[in-house]
Amino acid sequence: MRTLFLLGFLMALPILAVAQLVNYDSIVAPLDSMSKSFPEYLVQLAWLNRSENAILQKQANIAALEAKNTQKEFLRDLGVSFNINEGNINGKDEAGNIFFPRWNVGLGINVYNIISQPTKNRISRERVAIANLAMNDQKLLIRRETLILYEQFKAAQEALKFRSIFEQDAHSNYVLVQELYHKDEATFQDYSEASGAYAESQEMRLKAETEVLVAQLNLEERIGMRWENVIHPAKTPN
């Protein structure tokens, strides 16, 4: 039974492979309209505003145009010539000579180039495929990096919120212990610990603010514009 199951699974592998082929057109949402999803909209911006992506797109376009030209190259190897006898134009010369034939047509063919044309066409198609594969890989890379940077930015913002709450709590506790200490209702150790906790919470909050700024700068670099200039209905306020 196990052998039959394994055999059936191996036979189904080609079908599974075909079923899971990537639709690269969906990796980056269509650029002619704003994506409904805010993260996907950031991916759109990252694809639109990076020159390296435009370069790959133009290389793919060039490869496609070159492929069209390659298909016509055989015409360059066909040559037709036409000659007419001078005597048929000016009549017989003084010696009474006239040359035959009256006219002739010549056809020149580069046999090697004609025969090799199918191979040239295939090579040009492969170059188009290579250019498209490079562009598809870039789409996957841009999508992954953009979404990771966005998640890191959101995580840094959440961390800052928690650090700010901790700082507020530490400050309230410090003020309370300070009052109690002045009333001799708390020890110096209590006061020192509360003061240290408050200072530590301030340091952690400042660190969290820096992490938010760095995450925002990384995301801005990827999408090609300042965060405050990004306009989308689903964008959450900072």
Secondary structure, DSSP 8 states (H G I E B T S, - for coil): -HHHHHHHHHHHHHHHHHHT---GGGTS--TTS--SSHHHHHHHHHHHS-HHHHHHHHHHHHHHHHHHHHHTGGGGGEEEEEEE-HHHHH---TT----SSSEEEEEEE-HHHHHHHHHHHHHHHHHHHHHHHHHHHHHHHHHHHHHHHHHHHHHHHHHHHHHHHHHHHHHHHHHHHHHHHHTTSS-HHHHHHHHHHHHHHHHHHHHHHHHHHHHHHHHHHHHTS-GGG---TT----
